[in-house]
Amino acid sequence: MVLNTKSVGAKCAYFRKKILGKTQQQVANDVFIDRSRVSNFEKGTNTSYIILSWYITHGLLDTFSLRELGLYDG
């Protein structure tokens, strides 16, 4: 299975903005990183399990299934 980082990032961006009403800066502050890393993650230009875990712990899987995120193909 190949992770489609653009698809995952886009879904995370949607979840952050539309469901949680949070900014990239708020996510960055929560995980002690620069906002640009959150931006790059959401654009699909980098992979960060720390950022992804933030989305999961804030309810991402209540909105999207693992299959919809491309994290499970079984």
N, C-alpha and C positions, 0 to 999 in steps of 0.2 A: 504494500500500500504506500502510495506517495501522498504526502500531506500537501493539500492545496492551500498554501499560506495566504493567498489573496482572498480566497473564499472564507477561510476562518477569520481573518482579520476584518473583512467587511461585516461579517455577522457579529463579531465582537464590537465593532464601532456602532452598529445599529443598536445592539443591546445596551451599550454604555449611554448613548444619547437618548434613545427613544424610551427605553424601559427604566433605566436608572436615573436619567437626567443629570449625569455627571460629565465633567470635562476630562480631557486627557490629563490635564495638570493634577486633578484630584486623584486619578488612578496612579500617576507617577509619584505623587506624595505618599500614597498608601504603601507603595512598594520600594520607596527610597531610590528612585531612578530619575533620570532626566525625561522631560515630557517628549522629547524627540524620539526616544526609544519606544514609547507608546504609539506615537504617530507611525513610525516605521513598521511596528508590529501590525497595526491596523491596515496599513497599505500592503502588507504581505512581503515587505522587503527584508524582514528578519524574523527569526523564530525565537521566542522567549518563553520558556516554561514557567518562569516566575510571573510574567504578565498573564499568560493563559490561565494559570492557577488562580490569579486574582479574579478573573471573569467567572471561572467555575465556582469559586467560593461565594461569589455575589449572585449566583442564581442562573448563570448562563444555560445550564442544562435543564432548567425549568422552562426555558423559551425554545431552545433548539435541542434536538436529539443528537447523540454521538454520530449517527449516520448523516444527519443534515449538516453537521460540522465537518464531515469527511474524516472523522477520527475513528470510525469503525466501518468495516466493509464486509463483515460476516453475516 
